[in-house]
Amino acid sequence: MDASASSDPTPERWLALSVDRISPMESELLVEPLLGLGARSVQEVEGRLITYVAPPVDLEAFVKRAQDVLREATGLDHVTLTWGWQEHQDWSVLWRQGLGPITITDRLVVTPSWCDAEVPDGAVLVTIDPGMAFGTAEHETTRGALRLMDRALSPGERLLDAGCGSAILAISAALLGAHRVLAVDMDPYACEAARENTIVNGVTNSVSVEQAEVTPVWLIG
């Protein structure tokens, strides 16, 4: 039987995989194999790598294959893989709770698509619906990137937004004067949300969204 994960994009439940007690070096080695097993993203929590994949057709065969792949990636026999089931949750709905307009700088305001925002004269309004993607301006790293871009971006520049998520950075750059922005993400959910957000913000002529894995070879090409 096929040991690969099912292609159903929205299963009722997900297979949760956890790799326990790993070193930082092992963590780096294991991310790519986990993505190769069908993981959409990988997070590190207290020394564990956790990810979710669609339910496999043959659970026993998939788990055995996953263990073999991870051990081969590290060259170690002690990589411990545990698994369990996680009911599907619509994060695009859950994330709406508590979200509202955020003033990033004097001339940059970010708001979810379901909220009305008051915008000062001369300020840019970025309307974002994250969908199933990362990028709402709630995270401090996103706010920091937006503040830096507001200070440093010169009109007419060309930018690459690698791992664009909702495309909040790419769209903000375009509205702040960038000539062309390429927004790239390997997650199809992120690309779907990003494309919808470019339409809502009226920047489809300056922001292109592409589903791809960014590698040095890809950048050179």
N, C-alpha and C positions, 0 to 999 in steps of 0.2 A: 504493500500500500504506500501511497505518497506520504512522505514524512515532512513535507513542507507545510507552511502555514496556509490557511484558507485565504482566498483573495477577497472575501466579503469585507468591504470597507467599514461597515457599521454593524459588527456582531453584537448580540445581546450581552455577551461577556467576553473578557479578554484573558488570555493566559499571561499571568504575571511571572516574570523570571527574575530571580535574585541571585547574584554572585556574591558570596559572603567572604569576609575577612581577606581583603586584597590590599596589596601595597599600591602606592601611587604609580609605580612603573607598570604593574600588572593592569591597573585601571586603564592606562593609555593603550595597552595592547589589546584590551578586550572590547573597546567601544566599536571598532570597525566590524569584528566578527558578529557582535550582537545586531548591528544594523543589517548585516548580511543575512541574518536569520529571520528578518522581517520586522525588526523593531523600528518604530517611527522616530523614537528618540530614546536617549539613555540618561538617567540621572544618578548622581552619586549621593548616597545618604549614609552618613556615619560608617564609612568603610565598606559599604555595599554598593554594587551597581544594580539598579532596578530598571526594568523596562517591561513593555507590554506588547504582545503580538496577537494577531488574530488566531482563533482556535485552530489547531492543526487537525488534519483529517485523521492522522494516527498519532495520538498523544505520546504513547510509549516510544515509538520510533523517532518522533521529533525531539523528545527530551534526550534520548541517547545520542542523536546526531548533534544536538546543541552541546552536550557535555564533551563530545569528541572534538568539536570545532574549537571550543574554548580552551581545552587542554593543549591542543595543537598550537593555538595562538601564543600561549605562554611558555610552552615546553615543560609545563609542570603537571604533576599528577594530582595535586591537592586542591585544584580549583573546585569549589563546592557550589553546585547549582541547585537551588530549590525553586519550586514552582507552586502556584496556587491560582485560583480564579478570582477575577475582579469584575463585578457587574458593570456594564457600560453606563457611563454618565455623560450627559450632554454638557461638556464644559463650556460651550459657547453660551449656554443659558445660565449656568452657575456663576460664571465670571461677571455677569451683569450686576450681581448683588454688590452694592456699595460703590460702584463705579460712577464717576461723574466728571464734569469738565475740570481740567487742570491747566492752570496758567504756568507755562514753562519759563517764559521771559516776557519782557514788556511787549514784544511783538509776535509771540507764538503761544497759541492756546490749542490744547488738544481736548476733544470731546468725543465720547461714545456716540454712535449714530442715533441712539434712542433718547438722547438728552438735548435740551436747548441750552445754548451757551451765550453769555453776554461777552462780546468781543470789543476791546478798546479800539478807538479809531487808529487805523494804520496797522493793526495787528493781523496776523495770518491765523485762520481757523483751520485746523486739521481734524477732519471727521473720520473716526476709525471704528470699525466693527471687527474685533479680532477673530470672530468665528472660532475655529479650532486652533488658531495660531497664536504665537507669542507676540506681544506688542500692544500695550494699552497706555503706556506712559505712567503706569502705576509703579513700575520697577525703577529704582534709583539709577541703575546703569543706563536705562533708556532715557531718562530725564537728563542725565549728565551728557550723553551723546547729543541730545537735542540742543542743550545749552551751548556746547562746544561748536556745533554746526552753525548756530545762530551767530556766534562771534566770528567764526573763521571762514565760513563759506563766502566765496566771491561769485557774483552773478556771472552766468555763462559757463561755469565749471561742469565737468563730466564726472560722475561718481558711480561706484559699484557698491551696492548694498548686499553683502554676502550673508546668507542666512537671514533673509529679510523678514520672515514671519508675516505679520500683518501689513508690512511695507510702510510702517509709520515713519521710519527714517527716510526712506526713498521719497515718499510723498511730501514730507516736510521740506526736504532739500529742493524739490521741484517748486514748491510754493514760495520758498525763500530765494529762488532765482537760478537754480541749477539748470543748465541747458538740456542735459540728457542724464538719466539715471537708469542703470540696469539693476533690477532687483532679482536676486536669485535665491531659491530655496529648494532643497531636495524633497520636502514634504508637500504632497499634492494638496492637502488641506490648506496649508499656508499659502500656496500659490493661488488657490481659489479665492481665499479671503483677500489676498493682496490685489488681485485683479479687480475684484468688486470695489475695493477701497479706492483704487485709482480712478474708477468711473465716478464714484460718489464725489471725489474731490476735483474732478475735471482735469486730471493730469495725464490722461492716456497718451497724449502726444509727446510727453517728455519722460514718462516712466514706462519702461518695458519690464514685464515679469516673465521669468523663465524658470522652469523646473529643471534643475541640474545639480550635480554635486560639484562644488568648486574645488578644483585641484590646481597645482602649479601649471600643469600641461594645459588645462582648460583656460587658464588666464592668459597664457602665452598665445594660445590659438585665437 
